[in-house]
Amino acid sequence: MAGIAPRPGRAARLSDASIVLCHDVAMHDVVILGGGPGGYEAALVARKAGARVTLIERHGLGGNAVLTDVVPSKTVIATAEWRSIAERAPELGIVAEDGAPVRTRVDLAAVNARVRALVARQSEDIAGRLETEGVRIVHGEGTVTPERAVAVGGEEIRGDALLLALGARPRVLADAAPDGERILSWTDLYSLADLPEHLIVVGSGVTGAEFAEAYSLLGSRVTLIASGDRVLPREDPEASAMLTEVFRERGMTLVGGRAAAVARDGDDAVVVTLDDGREIRGSHCLMAVGSVPNTDGVGLEGAGIALDERGYIVVDKVSRASAPGVYAAGDCTGVLPLASVAAAQGRIAMAHALGDEVRPLDLGRVSSTVFTAPEIATVGSSEADLKARGIFYRVERLDLARNPRAKMLGIDEGFVKVFGHTVTGHVLGAVIVGSRASEHVYALSLAVANRLTVDQVAESFTVYPSLSGTTGEVVRRLHGMREDDAPHGT
């Protein structure tokens, strides 16, 4: 395989602010192994640039994001949210005709049937779009040859550029291996026909927290086992503390500061043994203890593609792997396990390979959301990061409960927090906790990405009444901040 390299004198600069200029190209052949967000977004970019594209996928278009992770999990979460809304209807004056309390029952078989149908439709839509754009789709298990071609179904497919979008799979503990019936990974949940009576969730990261709350709202008794003293330990401490309290108020049992050592399926229950010897019994157990990359058994090392100590493909900020002409995107790179980041990596890789201008991946501009209720959305620098870097900043925060639109909707939880640079006035980062925080963070994402000042954001109109009005009020409070009134800066 011939690699595509920049013209002499125009080598890639990999700082966050640099723009990489590549050589002019004519038609090229691009091979993509993996059909998740990194793969299919790369395919679309490559076709738009005029390349011939072959995409190889073993399961279905969309990858984990569509088939087993983001789309199905968020569908279950949305269902749980609607049930919660329905049962709060009497607070808004909506009651049953006979005056009885509004009661609902969850038919999990029907919920999961809808999930599977939605997943199939989304995967088919992606396949249809790729075919319309002229992407050749090959279904099968591909491996990389020492010459950096892809062998699949007795065929060797070669190209000028190879993108690896191999994805990841749930991490399995030796003494708590999922059996698909009572001990589950998150990919097993969508086959359940009955709501678990008592679901033990091991792991309090994003996946564990989201499913713990979803099943709690659906009606399961839930015990969440966290290795630390709060859920979502990597999120903003105030946001994490609020969600921890919300979980407790809703009746969830939190076991903090412990790790699960063993999970076994007994005669009538799952028994989870903690590292201090205590046992917790439940009807089902969800193991949400992270993921591992799908990089083993694919032939990468034989092709000169370097992996790190955890098995992730080593890439730079324009998604190049160590071998000439090879790129990688998504969860197999270990950069940041978000579908949006995978898609960005795929687009950047193809732009670089095919001669377009490229702005290297800047994780400081990434926005993300934990889809609990309330949601936690973040963008830019965290407060811990600002302190560690010695940045002069000021923080302003307002509760959503005082927002008129929130009052109308019965929202009494959440807040908006914005960090502003006391010297330049730039928006450095933000945290939004509340209903639909994933939607409201976009304005602040634009501000961080485009280095807008708090005053520029404040001068933009918000609708009255709207939840985003609180964002406008918070940035207005940051007007006139000075270096000498930065209590949190150094």
LUMBALO-716502 format. One record per residue (C-alpha): residue in three letters; x, y, z. Coordinates in pm, whole numbers, padded with zeros to 5 digits, always signed. Example, Ala and Ser with C-alpha at 12.3 -4.5 7.8 and 13.67 -1.06 7.14 Angstrom:
BEGIN
ALA+01230-00450+00780
SER+01367-00106+00714
//
This chain:
BEGIN
MET+00000+00000+00000
ALA+00131+00341-00088
GLY+00101+00593+00193
ILE-00009+00950+00128
ALA+00233+01204+00270
PRO+00239+01586+00273
ARG+00450+01763+00013
PRO+00805+01848+00123
GLY+00808+02160+00334
ARG+00445+02122+00438
ALA+00474+01869+00717
ALA+00201+01832+00975
ARG+00214+02054+01280
LEU+00026+01884+01561
SER-00044+02168+01801
ASP-00410+02225+01882
ALA-00427+02548+01682
SER-00236+02436+01374
ILE-00379+02370+01030
VAL-00224+02083+00837
LEU-00198+02133+00461
CYS-00162+01818+00252
HIS-00065+01771-00109
ASP-00306+01793-00401
VAL-00451+01458-00500
ALA-00649+01303-00778
MET-00867+00994-00738
HIS-00752+00759-00460
ASP-00873+00431-00319
VAL-00969+00435+00048
VAL-01033+00121+00252
ILE-01220+00149+00582
LEU-01238-00138+00831
GLY-01534-00077+01062
GLY-01870+00088+01007
GLY-01917+00288+01328
PRO-01927+00670+01341
GLY-01554+00696+01269
GLY-01587+00466+00968
TYR-01905+00588+00804
GLU-01828+00957+00855
ALA-01485+00898+00701
ALA-01647+00722+00407
LEU-01874+01018+00337
VAL-01586+01266+00352
ALA-01372+01050+00123
ARG-01650+01014-00134
LYS-01713+01388-00132
ALA-01341+01434-00206
GLY-01373+01202-00504
ALA-01209+00889-00366
ARG-01321+00534-00435
VAL-01426+00393-00099
THR-01470+00038+00027
LEU-01609-00007+00379
ILE-01589-00347+00550
GLU-01820-00421+00844
ARG-01884-00751+01021
HIS-02206-00674+01212
GLY-02406-00379+01082
LEU-02361-00018+00985
GLY-02343+00219+01280
GLY-02108+00018+01500
ASN-02150+00009+01877
ALA-02294+00361+01878
VAL-02600+00246+01684
LEU-02618-00127+01747
THR-02541-00181+02116
ASP-02454+00144+02289
VAL-02566+00501+02227
VAL-02886+00463+02027
PRO-03037+00169+02220
SER-02930+00290+02564
LYS-03060+00643+02509
THR-03388+00499+02379
VAL-03433+00306+02704
ILE-03339+00619+02900
ALA-03594+00826+02705
THR-03862+00566+02783
ALA-03776+00582+03152
GLU-03793+00961+03141
TRP-04140+00955+02983
ARG-04262+00719+03256
SER-04130+00959+03519
ILE-04304+01251+03348
ALA-04632+01060+03327
GLU-04630+00979+03697
ARG-04564+01345+03784
ALA-04865+01456+03578
PRO-05087+01523+03886
GLU-04843+01795+03994
LEU-04945+01984+03679
GLY-05316+01921+03734
ILE-05348+01623+03499
VAL-05537+01338+03667
ALA-05715+01023+03560
GLU-06084+01059+03482
ASP-06178+00864+03794
GLY-05953+01084+04006
ALA-05716+00801+04088
PRO-05341+00858+04087
VAL-05172+00814+03749
ARG-05012+00470+03752
THR-04806+00311+03477
ARG-04655-00030+03414
VAL-04350-00102+03202
ASP-04368-00380+02943
LEU-03995-00436+02903
ALA-04042-00682+02618
ALA-04226-00410+02423
VAL-03966-00149+02521
ASN-03682-00367+02395
ALA-03872-00464+02079
ARG-03900-00092+02001
VAL-03531-00048+02079
ARG-03431-00326+01840
ALA-03656-00193+01565
LEU-03521+00159+01603
VAL-03162+00030+01597
ALA-03228-00169+01280
ARG-03389+00129+01110
GLN-03101+00360+01202
SER-02845+00108+01076
GLU-03038+00067+00751
ASP-03057+00444+00707
ILE-02678+00472+00738
ALA-02627+00188+00491
GLY-02869+00351+00249
ARG-02689+00685+00271
LEU-02350+00524+00206
GLU-02481+00329-00092
THR-02643+00641-00235
GLU-02309+00821-00209
GLY-02135+00539-00395
VAL-01955+00364-00108
ARG-01892-00005-00169
ILE-01999-00198+00143
VAL-01848-00541+00210
HIS-02001-00751+00487
GLY-01755-00976+00665
GLU-01471-01014+00915
GLY-01167-00826+00788
THR-00806-00866+00891
VAL-00506-00652+00803
THR-00229-00818+00604
PRO+00144-00739+00650
GLU+00117-00531+00329
ARG-00165-00330+00494
ALA-00440-00458+00269
VAL-00762-00597+00421
ALA-00840-00964+00372
VAL-01211-01045+00383
GLY-01408-01334+00236
GLY-01119-01461+00026
GLU-01052-01115-00121
GLU-00765-00876-00051
ILE-00877-00515-00073
ARG-00601-00259-00121
GLY-00605+00117-00114
ASP-00389+00425-00091
ALA-00522+00494+00259
LEU-00654+00258+00525
LEU-00874+00372+00812
LEU-00923+00142+01110
ALA-01249+00199+01301
LEU-01252-00123+01498
GLY-01453-00012+01802
ALA-01448-00170+02147
ARG-01637-00426+02353
PRO-01740-00453+02719
ARG-01459-00536+02959
VAL-01509-00875+03123
LEU-01383-00963+03471
ALA-01266-01323+03507
ASP-01478-01385+03819
ALA-01783-01196+03695
ALA-01822-01300+03332
PRO-02165-01220+03180
ASP-02385-01518+03100
GLY-02646-01319+02906
GLU-02927-01419+03143
ARG-02864-01286+03495
ILE-02510-01149+03479
LEU-02517-00899+03196
SER-02303-00662+02995
TRP-02475-00358+02851
THR-02506-00536+02515
ASP-02725-00804+02683
LEU-02988-00572+02827
TYR-03195-00539+02510
SER-03290-00908+02508
LEU-03458-00897+02850
ALA-03829-00972+02841
ASP-03906-00889+03205
LEU-03804-00599+03421
PRO-03537-00705+03674
GLU-03679-00714+04024
HIS-03347-00607+04177
LEU-03068-00494+03944
ILE-02717-00468+04088
VAL-02505-00233+03877
VAL-02128-00269+03916
GLY-01954+00049+03806
SER-02053+00412+03860
GLY-01910+00566+03545
VAL-02127+00696+03263
THR-02266+00359+03151
GLY-02335+00238+03505
ALA-02497+00563+03616
GLU-02717+00592+03306
PHE-02851+00237+03325
ALA-02885+00242+03703
GLU-03113+00541+03687
ALA-03301+00424+03377
TYR-03395+00093+03538
SER-03475+00266+03865
LEU-03721+00493+03683
LEU-03862+00195+03491
GLY-03946+00032+03824
SER-03658-00195+03923
ARG-03501-00186+04264
VAL-03140-00082+04196
THR-02817-00113+04391
LEU-02523+00078+04244
ILE-02173-00026+04346
ALA-01915+00252+04315
SER-01543+00227+04378
GLY-01544+00588+04504
ASP-01770+00782+04735
ARG-01986+00930+04459
VAL-02119+00843+04116
LEU-01952+00981+03804
PRO-01622+01059+03974
ARG-01476+01219+03659
GLU-01754+01474+03623
ASP-01776+01817+03785
PRO-01783+01749+04163
GLU-02090+01965+04219
ALA-02277+01794+03937
SER-02172+01452+04061
ALA-02277+01533+04418
MET-02618+01655+04300
LEU-02679+01338+04099
THR-02565+01120+04387
GLU-02821+01289+04611
VAL-03093+01257+04344
PHE-03023+00885+04314
ARG-03058+00840+04690
GLU-03380+01045+04701
ARG-03531+00819+04436
GLY-03464+00512+04647
MET-03151+00378+04483
THR-02905+00202+04714
LEU-02550+00330+04670
VAL-02256+00125+04795
GLY-01948+00346+04780
GLY-01579+00286+04825
ARG-01599-00078+04725
ALA-01523-00292+04421
ALA-01696-00610+04314
ALA-01462-00907+04332
VAL-01695-01188+04222
ALA-02041-01221+04066
ARG-02202-01562+04046
ASP-02541-01690+03942
GLY-02701-01884+04226
ASP-03016-02094+04230
ASP-03255-01803+04270
ALA-03035-01492+04266
VAL-02716-01329+04151
VAL-02467-01291+04434
VAL-02210-01012+04408
THR-01919-01037+04651
LEU-01743-00711+04735
ASP-01371-00676+04802
ASP-01442-00653+05177
GLY-01624-00988+05175
ARG-01980-00853+05189
GLU-02239-01015+04962
ILE-02524-00842+04779
ARG-02804-01051+04634
GLY-03020-00943+04341
SER-03219-01083+04052
HIS-02975-00950+03788
CYS-02632-00788+03774
LEU-02507-00542+03513
MET-02127-00531+03480
ALA-02039-00178+03366
VAL-01665-00183+03425
GLY-01535-00022+03108
SER-01440-00151+02765
VAL-01146-00293+02574
PRO-01048-00219+02212
ASN-01119-00467+01932
THR-00757-00470+01821
ASP-00657-00827+01901
GLY-00652-01089+01627
VAL-00680-00833+01345
GLY-00320-00847+01226
LEU-00223-00497+01332
GLU+00118-00565+01480
GLY+00221-00774+01180
ALA+00139-00472+00964
GLY+00361-00244+01173
ILE+00070-00066+01344
ALA+00173+00025+01699
LEU-00052-00040+01999
ASP-00012+00105+02346
GLU+00011-00099+02665
ARG-00369-00124+02687
GLY-00411-00243+02328
TYR-00528+00086+02175
ILE-00398+00201+01836
VAL-00151+00484+01880
VAL-00257+00788+01675
ASP-00160+01153+01648
LYS-00397+01450+01635
VAL-00477+01399+01268
SER-00558+01030+01334
ARG-00242+00887+01175
ALA-00124+00550+01304
SER+00242+00448+01305
ALA+00236+00274+00964
PRO+00242+00474+00639
GLY-00101+00548+00494
VAL-00283+00404+00797
TYR-00526+00601+01013
ALA-00752+00503+01303
ALA-01065+00651+01460
GLY-01301+00586+01746
ASP-01293+00367+02053
CYS-01004+00156+01922
THR-00776+00460+01968
GLY-00858+00525+02335
VAL-00867+00901+02271
LEU-01215+00973+02411
PRO-01503+00722+02396
LEU-01763+00946+02234
ALA-01940+00893+01902
SER-01887+01260+01819
VAL-01511+01227+01873
ALA-01496+00909+01663
ALA-01678+01088+01380
ALA-01444+01386+01404
GLN-01139+01157+01396
GLY-01271+00985+01084
ARG-01340+01314+00907
ILE-00999+01454+01003
ALA-00824+01138+00884
MET-00980+01151+00539
ALA-00927+01523+00500
HIS-00560+01471+00581
ALA-00521+01165+00359
LEU-00693+01323+00061
GLY-00534+01666+00059
ASP-00780+01897+00234
GLU-00693+02147+00504
VAL-00703+01984+00846
ARG-00738+02126+01193
PRO-00605+01860+01432
LEU-00836+01719+01695
ASP-00871+01953+01993
LEU-01027+01773+02289
GLY-01065+02106+02468
ARG-01356+02186+02234
VAL-01546+01861+02289
SER-01886+01874+02455
SER-02032+01565+02620
THR-02340+01461+02813
VAL-02429+01201+03073
PHE-02790+01107+02994
THR-02918+01072+03347
ALA-03213+01270+03482
PRO-03109+01541+03525
GLU-02856+01531+03242
ILE-02501+01653+03295
ALA-02350+01836+02997
THR-01997+01976+02993
VAL-01774+02159+02747
GLY-01424+02306+02760
SER-01202+02309+03064
SER-01317+02174+03399
GLU-01260+02371+03716
ALA-01003+02114+03832
ASP-00814+02157+03505
LEU-00817+02536+03533
LYS-00679+02519+03886
ALA-00411+02269+03788
ARG-00298+02491+03499
GLY-00298+02807+03709
ILE-00545+02987+03482
PHE-00701+03312+03606
TYR-01075+03250+03598
ARG-01402+03330+03767
VAL-01704+03107+03797
GLU-02071+03203+03806
ARG-02354+02964+03879
LEU-02734+02979+03893
ASP-02992+02716+03986
LEU-03247+02624+03719
ALA-03522+02615+03982
ARG-03548+02995+03967
ASN-03595+02991+03586
PRO-03959+03066+03487
ARG-03966+02808+03210
ALA-03832+02547+03452
LYS-04109+02631+03696
MET-04370+02584+03421
LEU-04223+02244+03334
GLY-04195+02133+03696
ILE-03813+02125+03684
ASP-03664+02183+04027
GLU-03317+02030+03986
GLY-03007+02148+03807
PHE-02786+02450+03748
VAL-02575+02634+03492
LYS-02210+02705+03569
VAL-01972+02899+03342
PHE-01598+02964+03377
GLY-01466+03291+03234
HIS-01105+03405+03187
THR-01054+03714+03402
VAL-00790+03861+03169
THR-00922+03789+02817
GLY-01291+03744+02901
HIS-01309+03420+02702
VAL-01553+03144+02795
LEU-01323+02866+02918
GLY-01575+02597+03001
ALA-01920+02523+03132
VAL-02132+02268+03317
ILE-02508+02240+03273
VAL-02711+02005+03492
GLY-03078+01976+03406
SER-03343+01850+03168
ARG-03220+01854+02806
ALA-02879+01985+02912
SER-02744+01808+02603
GLU-02937+02056+02388
HIS-02863+02370+02591
VAL-02486+02319+02602
TYR-02454+02386+02228
ALA-02443+02765+02268
LEU-02158+02736+02515
SER-01987+02479+02293
LEU-01987+02739+02014
ALA-01845+02993+02256
VAL-01559+02766+02364
ALA-01479+02650+02009
ASN-01473+03004+01869
ARG-01306+03168+02170
LEU-01600+03401+02232
THR-01598+03628+02533
VAL-01862+03621+02801
ASP-01981+03960+02678
GLN-02024+03833+02322
VAL-02238+03548+02449
ALA-02430+03781+02680
GLU-02513+04014+02390
SER-02694+03731+02208
PHE-03068+03718+02263
THR-03236+03432+02445
VAL-03606+03356+02425
TYR-03824+03443+02724
PRO-03921+03217+02884
SER-03665+02947+02805
LEU-03427+02725+02996
SER-03140+02878+02799
GLY-03229+03210+02958
THR-03036+03095+03264
THR-02724+03059+03048
GLY-02766+03419+02935
GLU-02804+03538+03291
VAL-02495+03349+03410
VAL-02269+03499+03141
ARG-02408+03847+03212
ARG-02296+03802+03571
LEU-01943+03748+03442
HIS-01936+04091+03275
GLY-01663+04317+03409
MET-01468+04041+03582
ARG-01112+04142+03663
GLU-00793+03958+03742
ASP-00795+04084+04100
ASP-01144+03949+04171
ALA-01073+03593+04059
PRO-01112+03397+04384
HIS-01051+03068+04206
GLY-00754+03172+03992
THR-00388+03175+04086
//
